Amino acid sequence: MISKIRKRHRLIWLILAVILPLLLAASIAFRHNQPTNEKNSRKGIIHR
């Protein structure tokens, strides 16, 4: 039973080791430079 748990644990870590760097690279690649909602930009607000 312990060997099954170890195999499953190793498989989960291998999947995470592959998926997490891919997600990080995708989030960096598809990052927006400008805010997606221009209504929320604070350029027109004057702070006192």
PDB file of N, CA, C and O in Angstrom:
ATOM      1  N   MET A   1       0.826  -1.194   0.000  1.00  0.00           N
ATOM      2  CA  MET A   1       0.000   0.000   0.000  1.00  0.00           C
ATOM      3  C   MET A   1       0.870   1.258   0.000  1.00  0.00           C
ATOM      4  O   MET A   1       0.558   2.236  -0.679  1.00  0.00           O
ATOM      5  N   ILE A   2       1.957   1.226   0.762  1.00  0.00           N
ATOM      6  CA  ILE A   2       2.831   2.398   0.812  1.00  0.00           C
ATOM      7  C   ILE A   2       3.483   2.633  -0.545  1.00  0.00           C
ATOM      8  O   ILE A   2       3.685   3.778  -0.947  1.00  0.00           O
ATOM      9  N   SER A   3       3.813   1.558  -1.250  1.00  0.00           N
ATOM     10  CA  SER A   3       4.443   1.723  -2.566  1.00  0.00           C
ATOM     11  C   SER A   3       3.489   2.388  -3.555  1.00  0.00           C
ATOM     12  O   SER A   3       3.928   3.164  -4.404  1.00  0.00           O
ATOM     13  N   LYS A   4       2.183   2.095  -3.456  1.00  0.00           N
ATOM     14  CA  LYS A   4       1.206   2.756  -4.324  1.00  0.00           C
ATOM     15  C   LYS A   4       1.138   4.246  -4.022  1.00  0.00           C
ATOM     16  O   LYS A   4       1.054   5.069  -4.934  1.00  0.00           O
ATOM     17  N   ILE A   5       1.174   4.587  -2.743  1.00  0.00           N
ATOM     18  CA  ILE A   5       1.130   5.994  -2.349  1.00  0.00           C
ATOM     19  C   ILE A   5       2.377   6.718  -2.843  1.00  0.00           C
ATOM     20  O   ILE A   5       2.291   7.852  -3.315  1.00  0.00           O
ATOM     21  N   ARG A   6       3.535   6.071  -2.738  1.00  0.00           N
ATOM     22  CA  ARG A   6       4.782   6.688  -3.203  1.00  0.00           C
ATOM     23  C   ARG A   6       4.765   6.904  -4.711  1.00  0.00           C
ATOM     24  O   ARG A   6       5.212   7.944  -5.196  1.00  0.00           O
ATOM     25  N   LYS A   7       4.250   5.926  -5.454  1.00  0.00           N
ATOM     26  CA  LYS A   7       4.174   6.071  -6.909  1.00  0.00           C
ATOM     27  C   LYS A   7       3.234   7.210  -7.286  1.00  0.00           C
ATOM     28  O   LYS A   7       3.538   8.004  -8.176  1.00  0.00           O
ATOM     29  N   ARG A   8       2.100   7.287  -6.608  1.00  0.00           N
ATOM     30  CA  ARG A   8       1.140   8.354  -6.880  1.00  0.00           C
ATOM     31  C   ARG A   8       1.741   9.704  -6.507  1.00  0.00           C
ATOM     32  O   ARG A   8       1.570  10.683  -7.233  1.00  0.00           O
ATOM     33  N   HIS A   9       2.432   9.756  -5.395  1.00  0.00           N
ATOM     34  CA  HIS A   9       3.056  10.991  -4.932  1.00  0.00           C
ATOM     35  C   HIS A   9       4.108  11.461  -5.932  1.00  0.00           C
ATOM     36  O   HIS A   9       4.187  12.648  -6.246  1.00  0.00           O
ATOM     37  N   ARG A  10       4.912  10.529  -6.430  1.00  0.00           N
ATOM     38  CA  ARG A  10       5.940  10.869  -7.423  1.00  0.00           C
ATOM     39  C   ARG A  10       5.292  11.361  -8.714  1.00  0.00           C
ATOM     40  O   ARG A  10       5.779  12.309  -9.330  1.00  0.00           O
ATOM     41  N   LEU A  11       4.203  10.725  -9.125  1.00  0.00           N
ATOM     42  CA  LEU A  11       3.504  11.132 -10.340  1.00  0.00           C
ATOM     43  C   LEU A  11       2.933  12.541 -10.202  1.00  0.00           C
ATOM     44  O   LEU A  11       3.033  13.346 -11.127  1.00  0.00           O
ATOM     45  N   ILE A  12       2.342  12.836  -9.061  1.00  0.00           N
ATOM     46  CA  ILE A  12       1.781  14.169  -8.829  1.00  0.00           C
ATOM     47  C   ILE A  12       2.875  15.220  -8.868  1.00  0.00           C
ATOM     48  O   ILE A  12       2.692  16.274  -9.476  1.00  0.00           O
ATOM     49  N   TRP A  13       4.010  14.958  -8.231  1.00  0.00           N
ATOM     50  CA  TRP A  13       5.110  15.930  -8.239  1.00  0.00           C
ATOM     51  C   TRP A  13       5.684  16.120  -9.628  1.00  0.00           C
ATOM     52  O   TRP A  13       6.052  17.238  -9.989  1.00  0.00           O
ATOM     53  N   LEU A  14       5.771  15.059 -10.420  1.00  0.00           N
ATOM     54  CA  LEU A  14       6.254  15.196 -11.792  1.00  0.00           C
ATOM     55  C   LEU A  14       5.306  16.043 -12.638  1.00  0.00           C
ATOM     56  O   LEU A  14       5.745  16.879 -13.427  1.00  0.00           O
ATOM     57  N   ILE A  15       4.009  15.821 -12.467  1.00  0.00           N
ATOM     58  CA  ILE A  15       3.021  16.618 -13.201  1.00  0.00           C
ATOM     59  C   ILE A  15       3.120  18.084 -12.799  1.00  0.00           C
ATOM     60  O   ILE A  15       3.097  18.967 -13.656  1.00  0.00           O
ATOM     61  N   LEU A  16       3.230  18.346 -11.498  1.00  0.00           N
ATOM     62  CA  LEU A  16       3.361  19.733 -11.041  1.00  0.00           C
ATOM     63  C   LEU A  16       4.655  20.367 -11.539  1.00  0.00           C
ATOM     64  O   LEU A  16       4.675  21.547 -11.888  1.00  0.00           O
ATOM     65  N   ALA A  17       5.725  19.594 -11.573  1.00  0.00           N
ATOM     66  CA  ALA A  17       7.010  20.118 -12.037  1.00  0.00           C
ATOM     67  C   ALA A  17       6.958  20.495 -13.510  1.00  0.00           C
ATOM     68  O   ALA A  17       7.718  21.357 -13.953  1.00  0.00           O
ATOM     69  N   VAL A  18       6.085  19.870 -14.266  1.00  0.00           N
ATOM     70  CA  VAL A  18       5.946  20.210 -15.684  1.00  0.00           C
ATOM     71  C   VAL A  18       4.953  21.349 -15.878  1.00  0.00           C
ATOM     72  O   VAL A  18       5.208  22.266 -16.658  1.00  0.00           O
ATOM     73  N   ILE A  19       3.825  21.299 -15.174  1.00  0.00           N
ATOM     74  CA  ILE A  19       2.749  22.262 -15.416  1.00  0.00           C
ATOM     75  C   ILE A  19       3.069  23.640 -14.846  1.00  0.00           C
ATOM     76  O   ILE A  19       2.811  24.643 -15.513  1.00  0.00           O
ATOM     77  N   LEU A  20       3.616  23.724 -13.651  1.00  0.00           N
ATOM     78  CA  LEU A  20       3.824  25.028 -13.024  1.00  0.00           C
ATOM     79  C   LEU A  20       4.777  25.934 -13.805  1.00  0.00           C
ATOM     80  O   LEU A  20       4.455  27.110 -13.975  1.00  0.00           O
ATOM     81  N   PRO A  21       5.921  25.466 -14.286  1.00  0.00           N
ATOM     82  CA  PRO A  21       6.751  26.359 -15.114  1.00  0.00           C
ATOM     83  C   PRO A  21       6.067  26.774 -16.412  1.00  0.00           C
ATOM     84  O   PRO A  21       6.266  27.891 -16.889  1.00  0.00           O
ATOM     85  N   LEU A  22       5.260  25.879 -16.987  1.00  0.00           N
ATOM     86  CA  LEU A  22       4.531  26.247 -18.203  1.00  0.00           C
ATOM     87  C   LEU A  22       3.518  27.346 -17.920  1.00  0.00           C
ATOM     88  O   LEU A  22       3.369  28.274 -18.714  1.00  0.00           O
ATOM     89  N   LEU A  23       2.821  27.247 -16.791  1.00  0.00           N
ATOM     90  CA  LEU A  23       1.862  28.289 -16.428  1.00  0.00           C
ATOM     91  C   LEU A  23       2.563  29.610 -16.147  1.00  0.00           C
ATOM     92  O   LEU A  23       2.059  30.668 -16.524  1.00  0.00           O
ATOM     93  N   LEU A  24       3.703  29.566 -15.500  1.00  0.00           N
ATOM     94  CA  LEU A  24       4.466  30.781 -15.234  1.00  0.00           C
ATOM     95  C   LEU A  24       4.920  31.431 -16.537  1.00  0.00           C
ATOM     96  O   LEU A  24       4.796  32.645 -16.700  1.00  0.00           O
ATOM     97  N   ALA A  25       5.439  30.638 -17.455  1.00  0.00           N
ATOM     98  CA  ALA A  25       5.882  31.177 -18.742  1.00  0.00           C
ATOM     99  C   ALA A  25       4.708  31.751 -19.532  1.00  0.00           C
ATOM    100  O   ALA A  25       4.845  32.789 -20.180  1.00  0.00           O
ATOM    101  N   ALA A  26       3.564  31.089 -19.482  1.00  0.00           N
ATOM    102  CA  ALA A  26       2.389  31.587 -20.196  1.00  0.00           C
ATOM    103  C   ALA A  26       1.887  32.884 -19.580  1.00  0.00           C
ATOM    104  O   ALA A  26       1.465  33.785 -20.305  1.00  0.00           O
ATOM    105  N   SER A  27       1.925  32.995 -18.263  1.00  0.00           N
ATOM    106  CA  SER A  27       1.455  34.226 -17.622  1.00  0.00           C
ATOM    107  C   SER A  27       2.379  35.391 -17.946  1.00  0.00           C
ATOM    108  O   SER A  27       1.916  36.523 -18.085  1.00  0.00           O
ATOM    109  N   ILE A  28       3.673  35.133 -18.068  1.00  0.00           N
ATOM    110  CA  ILE A  28       4.607  36.197 -18.443  1.00  0.00           C
ATOM    111  C   ILE A  28       4.425  36.556 -19.916  1.00  0.00           C
ATOM    112  O   ILE A  28       4.483  37.733 -20.272  1.00  0.00           O
ATOM    113  N   ALA A  29       4.211  35.579 -20.762  1.00  0.00           N
ATOM    114  CA  ALA A  29       4.089  35.819 -22.200  1.00  0.00           C
ATOM    115  C   ALA A  29       2.819  36.587 -22.543  1.00  0.00           C
ATOM    116  O   ALA A  29       2.834  37.418 -23.451  1.00  0.00           O
ATOM    117  N   PHE A  30       1.730  36.329 -21.843  1.00  0.00           N
ATOM    118  CA  PHE A  30       0.452  36.949 -22.177  1.00  0.00           C
ATOM    119  C   PHE A  30       0.091  38.095 -21.247  1.00  0.00           C
ATOM    120  O   PHE A  30      -1.078  38.463 -21.137  1.00  0.00           O
ATOM    121  N   ARG A  31       1.095  38.664 -20.575  1.00  0.00           N
ATOM    122  CA  ARG A  31       0.857  39.764 -19.641  1.00  0.00           C
ATOM    123  C   ARG A  31       0.507  41.025 -20.420  1.00  0.00           C
ATOM    124  O   ARG A  31       1.082  41.285 -21.477  1.00  0.00           O
ATOM    125  N   HIS A  32      -0.437  41.813 -19.899  1.00  0.00           N
ATOM    126  CA  HIS A  32      -0.840  43.073 -20.517  1.00  0.00           C
ATOM    127  C   HIS A  32      -0.032  44.201 -19.901  1.00  0.00           C
ATOM    128  O   HIS A  32       0.170  44.243 -18.688  1.00  0.00           O
ATOM    129  N   ASN A  33       0.434  45.123 -20.752  1.00  0.00           N
ATOM    130  CA  ASN A  33       1.176  46.269 -20.250  1.00  0.00           C
ATOM    131  C   ASN A  33       0.243  47.354 -19.727  1.00  0.00           C
ATOM    132  O   ASN A  33       0.587  48.061 -18.780  1.00  0.00           O
ATOM    133  N   GLN A  34      -0.927  47.493 -20.330  1.00  0.00           N
ATOM    134  CA  GLN A  34      -1.882  48.515 -19.928  1.00  0.00           C
ATOM    135  C   GLN A  34      -3.002  47.866 -19.130  1.00  0.00           C
ATOM    136  O   GLN A  34      -3.259  46.671 -19.274  1.00  0.00           O
ATOM    137  N   PRO A  35      -3.671  48.653 -18.285  1.00  0.00           N
ATOM    138  CA  PRO A  35      -4.823  48.085 -17.571  1.00  0.00           C
ATOM    139  C   PRO A  35      -5.905  47.659 -18.565  1.00  0.00           C
ATOM    140  O   PRO A  35      -6.123  48.333 -19.571  1.00  0.00           O
ATOM    141  N   THR A  36      -6.565  46.568 -18.291  1.00  0.00           N
ATOM    142  CA  THR A  36      -7.568  46.070 -19.223  1.00  0.00           C
ATOM    143  C   THR A  36      -8.832  46.913 -19.181  1.00  0.00           C
ATOM    144  O   THR A  36      -9.564  46.972 -20.169  1.00  0.00           O
ATOM    145  N   ASN A  37      -9.098  47.559 -18.069  1.00  0.00           N
ATOM    146  CA  ASN A  37     -10.289  48.384 -17.939  1.00  0.00           C
ATOM    147  C   ASN A  37      -9.849  49.836 -17.791  1.00  0.00           C
ATOM    148  O   ASN A  37      -9.346  50.228 -16.738  1.00  0.00           O
ATOM    149  N   GLU A  38     -10.036  50.636 -18.843  1.00  0.00           N
ATOM    150  CA  GLU A  38      -9.571  52.023 -18.833  1.00  0.00           C
ATOM    151  C   GLU A  38     -10.409  52.900 -17.897  1.00  0.00           C
ATOM    152  O   GLU A  38      -9.948  53.963 -17.482  1.00  0.00           O
ATOM    153  N   LYS A  39     -11.617  52.479 -17.562  1.00  0.00           N
ATOM    154  CA  LYS A  39     -12.456  53.279 -16.663  1.00  0.00           C
ATOM    155  C   LYS A  39     -11.851  53.358 -15.263  1.00  0.00           C
ATOM    156  O   LYS A  39     -12.091  54.328 -14.543  1.00  0.00           O
ATOM    157  N   ASN A  40     -11.088  52.371 -14.876  1.00  0.00           N
ATOM    158  CA  ASN A  40     -10.525  52.336 -13.534  1.00  0.00           C
ATOM    159  C   ASN A  40      -9.157  52.997 -13.445  1.00  0.00           C
ATOM    160  O   ASN A  40      -8.552  53.015 -12.373  1.00  0.00           O
ATOM    161  N   SER A  41      -8.659  53.541 -14.555  1.00  0.00           N
ATOM    162  CA  SER A  41      -7.357  54.197 -14.486  1.00  0.00           C
ATOM    163  C   SER A  41      -7.493  55.494 -13.702  1.00  0.00           C
ATOM    164  O   SER A  41      -8.538  56.143 -13.765  1.00  0.00           O
ATOM    165  N   ARG A  42      -6.465  55.879 -12.972  1.00  0.00           N
ATOM    166  CA  ARG A  42      -6.525  57.033 -12.077  1.00  0.00           C
ATOM    167  C   ARG A  42      -5.852  58.258 -12.671  1.00  0.00           C
ATOM    168  O   ARG A  42      -5.439  59.145 -11.923  1.00  0.00           O
ATOM    169  N   LYS A  43      -5.728  58.337 -13.984  1.00  0.00           N
ATOM    170  CA  LYS A  43      -5.056  59.465 -14.603  1.00  0.00           C
ATOM    171  C   LYS A  43      -5.850  60.756 -14.424  1.00  0.00           C
ATOM    172  O   LYS A  43      -5.261  61.826 -14.273  1.00  0.00           O
ATOM    173  N   GLY A  44      -7.157  60.671 -14.439  1.00  0.00           N
ATOM    174  CA  GLY A  44      -7.981  61.864 -14.352  1.00  0.00           C
ATOM    175  C   GLY A  44      -8.301  62.288 -12.929  1.00  0.00           C
ATOM    176  O   GLY A  44      -8.947  63.319 -12.739  1.00  0.00           O
ATOM    177  N   ILE A  45      -7.883  61.549 -11.940  1.00  0.00           N
ATOM    178  CA  ILE A  45      -8.192  61.868 -10.543  1.00  0.00           C
ATOM    179  C   ILE A  45      -7.085  62.747  -9.977  1.00  0.00           C
ATOM    180  O   ILE A  45      -5.902  62.421 -10.071  1.00  0.00           O
ATOM    181  N   ILE A  46      -7.492  63.871  -9.386  1.00  0.00           N
ATOM    182  CA  ILE A  46      -6.530  64.783  -8.769  1.00  0.00           C
ATOM    183  C   ILE A  46      -6.516  64.510  -7.274  1.00  0.00           C
ATOM    184  O   ILE A  46      -7.553  64.587  -6.616  1.00  0.00           O
ATOM    185  N   HIS A  47      -5.347  64.193  -6.736  1.00  0.00           N
ATOM    186  CA  HIS A  47      -5.210  63.938  -5.300  1.00  0.00           C
ATOM    187  C   HIS A  47      -4.743  65.203  -4.607  1.00  0.00           C
ATOM    188  O   HIS A  47      -3.842  65.887  -5.093  1.00  0.00           O
ATOM    189  N   ARG A  48      -5.350  65.513  -3.477  1.00  0.00           N
ATOM    190  CA  ARG A  48      -4.950  66.705  -2.714  1.00  0.00           C
ATOM    191  C   ARG A  48      -4.105  66.334  -1.542  1.00  0.00           C
ATOM    192  O   ARG A  48      -3.677  67.208  -0.788  1.00  0.00           O
TER     193      ARG A  48
END
